[in-house]
Amino acid sequence: MIAILGTGKMGEALLSGLVRAGLRPDEITATTRRAERADALRERYGVQVAGNAEAAKNAETLILAVKPQDMAALLAEIAPHVSAGKLVISVAAGITTGFVEARLGDEVPVVRVMSNTPVLVDEAMSVISAGAYASEAHLKRTENLLSPVGKVLRIPESQQDAATALSGSGPAYFFYLVEAMVDAGILLGMPRAAALDMVTQSIVGAAIMLRDSGEHPVILREAVTSPGGTTISAIAELERHKVRAAFLAAIEAARDRSRQLASG
């Protein structure tokens, strides 16, 4: 039995992915604050919905998907029902395994996960780190849960805040880029729908090339960049406006915010 404690956007994304991956709805319990939300989850997925304490008591694997600022209260509520025989998976940004372990006690195995919203289309990037009491078997169990909905990568926990900034928030950067490129198409006289189609397919195609070719992104970019051509003119403008430096600063800011969330 798996319990997802906190079924907001990310919690529901993971829930839908587990159901698509073949987990039976009667093997999943979800928790939520609002009765209407509970009714919607039952109707949409056929899963059980219960209170946090009941879900934690009955499940073997707990996925903690509440907001970081709500994690301490959740852990206080479920601690009496969580033993060392359970696996606790935390997907809350900035929350360390040590934070969870200290509030659960009893040497409970904890695995920290940062996933992202492409879990909705089975293309998530999930990075996982073991806590002090999590074994290879616990990491394998976590990987088995997450691998049907995307790629899973193990990293040291010291790199989790950076992963949050890079891949956790990463889809938003691409959506922001698409917004800007579509606006540029409209500025050039292109209908919005046509601009969106062209930009979306260009990004999808480029991403697949990058993933499947094994080439460095510099090589792929240079293949499009002819001497004195249109692409190099655009790249020169991006460099003039320090777009690369802006991305570096933005991702650092996201990393710093992840650390702030961890410290409360």
C-alpha positions in Angstrom: 0.0 0.0 0.0 1.2 3.5 -0.9 0.0 6.7 0.7 0.4 10.1 -1.0 0.1 12.7 1.8 -0.8 16.0 0.3 -2.4 15.6 -3.1 -1.9 19.1 -4.6 -0.4 19.6 -8.1 2.7 17.5 -7.6 1.0 14.9 -5.4 -1.7 14.4 -8.0 0.8 14.3 -10.8 2.6 11.5 -9.0 -0.7 9.8 -8.3 -1.8 9.9 -11.9 1.6 8.6 -13.0 1.4 5.6 -10.6 -2.0 4.7 -11.9 -0.9 4.9 -15.5 2.1 2.8 -14.6 -0.2 0.0 -13.6 -0.6 0.4 -9.8 -4.1 -0.6 -8.8 -6.2 2.3 -7.4 -7.0 0.1 -4.3 -3.3 0.0 -3.5 -3.1 3.8 -3.2 -4.4 6.1 -0.5 -4.4 9.9 -1.0 -4.9 12.6 1.6 -6.2 16.1 1.1 -7.6 18.9 3.2 -10.8 19.6 1.4 -13.8 17.3 1.1 -14.6 18.4 -2.5 -11.0 17.7 -3.4 -11.3 14.2 -1.9 -14.4 13.5 -3.9 -12.7 14.6 -7.1 -9.7 12.3 -6.5 -12.0 9.3 -5.8 -14.0 10.0 -9.0 -11.0 10.7 -11.2 -8.7 7.8 -10.1 -10.7 5.4 -7.9 -8.3 5.7 -5.1 -9.0 5.7 -1.4 -8.9 9.0 0.4 -8.2 9.2 4.2 -6.8 11.4 6.9 -3.0 11.7 7.2 -2.7 9.6 10.4 -4.9 6.7 9.0 -3.0 6.7 5.7 0.4 6.7 7.4 -0.7 3.9 9.7 -1.9 1.6 6.9 0.7 2.2 4.1 4.1 0.6 3.7 5.4 3.5 1.5 4.6 7.1 2.3 5.1 9.9 -0.3 5.1 13.3 1.5 4.0 15.8 -1.1 2.8 18.8 1.1 4.3 22.3 0.7 7.6 22.7 2.5 6.1 25.1 5.1 3.5 22.4 6.0 6.0 19.6 6.4 6.7 20.0 10.2 3.0 19.9 11.1 2.5 16.8 8.9 5.4 15.0 10.4 4.2 15.7 13.9 0.8 14.3 13.0 2.0 11.1 11.5 5.1 10.4 13.6 3.3 8.0 16.0 2.2 5.8 13.1 5.6 5.6 11.2 8.0 2.8 12.1 11.4 1.8 10.8 9.6 -0.8 8.6 8.1 1.9 6.4 9.7 3.8 3.6 9.2 7.6 3.6 9.7 9.5 0.3 9.8 13.3 0.6 9.1 15.3 -2.6 9.0 18.7 -0.8 11.4 21.3 -2.1 14.2 22.2 0.3 13.2 19.7 3.0 16.3 17.5 4.0 16.2 13.9 5.0 17.6 15.0 8.3 14.6 17.3 8.9 12.3 14.3 8.3 14.3 11.8 10.3 14.6 14.0 13.3 10.8 14.4 13.5 9.9 10.7 12.9 12.7 9.0 14.9 13.0 5.3 15.2 15.6 5.2 12.4 12.9 5.5 9.7 14.4 5.2 6.1 13.9 8.4 4.2 14.6 9.1 0.5 14.5 12.7 -0.7 13.1 13.2 -4.2 12.9 16.2 -6.5 10.7 15.5 -9.5 9.0 17.9 -12.0 5.7 18.4 -13.7 6.4 16.4 -16.9 5.5 13.4 -14.7 2.1 14.2 -16.2 3.3 12.9 -19.6 5.7 10.2 -18.2 8.7 12.4 -19.0 9.7 13.5 -15.5 13.2 14.1 -14.3 13.4 12.7 -10.7 16.6 13.0 -8.7 16.8 10.9 -5.5 19.0 10.9 -2.4 19.2 8.5 0.5 18.9 9.5 4.1 20.9 8.1 6.9 18.8 4.9 7.3 17.8 4.3 3.7 19.4 1.2 2.1 20.1 0.2 -1.4 16.7 -1.7 -1.3 14.9 1.5 -0.4 16.6 3.4 -3.2 15.6 0.6 -5.6 12.0 0.7 -4.4 11.9 4.5 -5.0 13.4 4.1 -8.5 10.9 1.4 -9.3 8.0 3.7 -8.3 9.4 6.7 -10.3 11.0 5.1 -13.4 7.6 4.4 -15.2 7.0 8.2 -15.3 10.4 9.4 -16.4 14.1 9.3 -15.8 15.5 8.8 -12.3 19.0 9.9 -11.2 20.8 9.3 -7.9 22.7 12.3 -6.5 24.3 13.2 -3.2 21.8 15.2 -1.0 24.2 18.1 -1.0 23.2 18.7 -4.7 19.5 18.5 -4.1 19.0 22.3 -3.9 20.8 22.7 -7.2 18.7 20.0 -8.7 15.5 21.8 -7.5 16.7 24.9 -9.3 17.8 23.1 -12.4 15.3 20.4 -13.1 12.5 20.9 -10.6 11.9 24.5 -11.8 13.4 23.7 -15.2 10.1 23.2 -17.1 9.0 26.8 -16.1 12.1 28.2 -17.8 11.2 26.5 -21.0 7.5 27.7 -20.8 8.9 31.2 -20.2 11.1 30.9 -23.3 8.2 29.6 -25.4 6.1 32.6 -24.3 8.8 35.0 -25.4 9.4 33.3 -28.7 5.6 33.2 -29.5 5.5 36.9 -28.7 8.3 37.5 -31.1 6.4 35.6 -33.8 3.4 37.8 -33.2 5.6 40.9 -33.4 6.8 39.7 -36.8 3.2 39.3 -38.0 2.6 35.6 -37.3 -0.8 34.4 -36.0 -0.5 33.3 -32.4 -1.6 29.7 -33.0 0.9 29.2 -35.9 3.7 30.8 -33.8 2.9 28.5 -30.9 2.9 25.4 -33.2 6.2 26.3 -34.7 7.9 27.1 -31.4 6.6 24.0 -29.6 7.6 21.6 -32.3 11.0 23.3 -32.6 11.6 22.8 -28.9 10.3 19.2 -28.8 12.5 18.3 -31.8 15.6 20.0 -30.4 15.1 18.3 -27.0 14.8 14.8 -28.7 17.9 15.5 -30.8 19.8 16.6 -27.6 18.7 13.5 -25.7 19.2 10.9 -28.4 22.2 12.2 -30.4 24.7 12.1 -27.5 26.1 15.4 -28.9 27.1 18.3 -26.8 24.6 21.2 -27.1 27.4 23.4 -28.4 27.9 21.1 -31.4 24.2 21.0 -32.1 23.9 24.8 -32.0 26.9 25.2 -34.2 25.3 22.9 -36.8 22.5 25.5 -37.1 24.7 28.5 -37.0 26.0 29.4 -40.5 28.6 32.1 -41.0 27.0 35.5 -41.4 23.5 33.9 -41.3 20.3 34.5 -39.4 21.0 32.3 -36.4 24.4 34.0 -35.5 22.7 37.4 -35.7 20.1 36.2 -33.2 22.8 34.6 -30.9 24.7 37.9 -31.0 21.7 39.8 -29.8 21.1 37.2 -27.0 24.7 37.6 -25.9 24.4 41.4 -26.1 21.5 41.3 -23.7 23.4 38.9 -21.4 20.8 36.1 -21.6 23.3 33.5 -20.6 24.3 35.5 -17.5 20.6 36.0 -16.7 20.0 32.2 -16.7 23.0 31.6 -14.4 21.7 34.2 -12.0 18.1 33.0 -12.1 19.1 29.4 -11.4 21.3 30.5 -8.5 18.4 32.4 -7.1 16.2 29.3 -7.3 18.9 27.3 -5.5 19.1 29.9 -2.8 15.3 30.0 -2.4 15.3 26.2 -2.0 17.8 26.6 0.9 15.6 29.3 2.5 12.7 26.9 2.4 14.7 24.3 4.1 15.6 26.7 6.9 12.0 27.8 7.4 
